[in-house]
Amino acid sequence: MSIENVGWRDAGIRSFAAGGLLLTSAYMGKHPLIALGVGFIGVVVIGTALFRVCPLYTLFGFNTNSPSATRPN
């Protein structure tokens, strides 16, 4: 049984978005608390892209992972 609920396109979009958030966080020197928050969100988003599991998708019943794209067990 596969619990992956993030498809490859969704993971790619998440990776780019997380990269943007992390770069934004790196350049927010004047606002360290906001930079920390943005960086944390970026790390969470890149984690969901790498592991292809999104807790919010599970909570709301979404699944962008197609059955033909899953890895064989």
C-alpha positions in Angstrom: 0.0 0.0 0.0 1.4 3.4 -1.0 0.7 6.4 1.1 2.2 8.9 -1.4 -0.4 11.5 -2.3 1.8 14.1 -4.1 2.3 13.5 -7.8 5.5 14.3 -9.7 4.2 17.6 -11.2 3.0 18.7 -7.8 6.4 17.8 -6.3 8.1 19.8 -8.9 6.0 22.9 -8.3 6.6 22.5 -4.6 10.3 22.2 -5.1 10.5 25.5 -7.0 8.2 27.2 -4.5 10.3 26.0 -1.6 13.5 27.2 -3.3 11.9 30.6 -3.7 10.8 30.7 -0.1 14.3 29.6 1.1 16.0 32.3 -1.1 13.6 34.9 0.2 14.3 33.8 3.8 18.1 34.1 3.1 17.7 37.7 2.0 15.5 39.0 4.8 18.3 40.1 7.1 16.4 43.1 8.5 13.5 40.9 9.7 14.9 37.8 11.3 11.7 36.4 12.8 9.9 36.7 9.5 12.9 35.2 7.8 12.8 32.3 10.2 9.1 31.7 9.6 9.4 31.9 5.8 12.4 29.5 6.0 10.5 27.0 8.1 7.6 27.0 5.7 10.1 26.5 2.8 11.7 23.5 4.7 8.3 21.9 5.2 7.3 22.4 1.6 10.5 20.9 0.3 10.0 18.0 2.7 6.6 17.3 1.3 8.0 17.4 -2.2 10.9 15.0 -1.4 8.8 12.5 0.5 5.7 13.0 -1.7 3.4 13.0 1.3 1.3 16.0 2.3 -0.5 15.8 5.6 -3.1 18.4 4.5 -3.8 16.3 1.3 -4.5 13.4 3.6 -6.7 15.4 5.9 -8.8 16.7 3.0 -8.7 13.6 0.9 -6.7 15.0 -2.1 -4.4 12.8 -4.2 -2.4 14.1 -7.1 -0.4 10.9 -7.5 -1.5 8.8 -10.4 -1.6 5.0 -9.8 0.6 4.4 -13.0 3.3 6.7 -11.6 3.9 4.8 -8.4 7.0 2.8 -7.7 6.5 -1.0 -7.6 6.8 -2.6 -4.1 
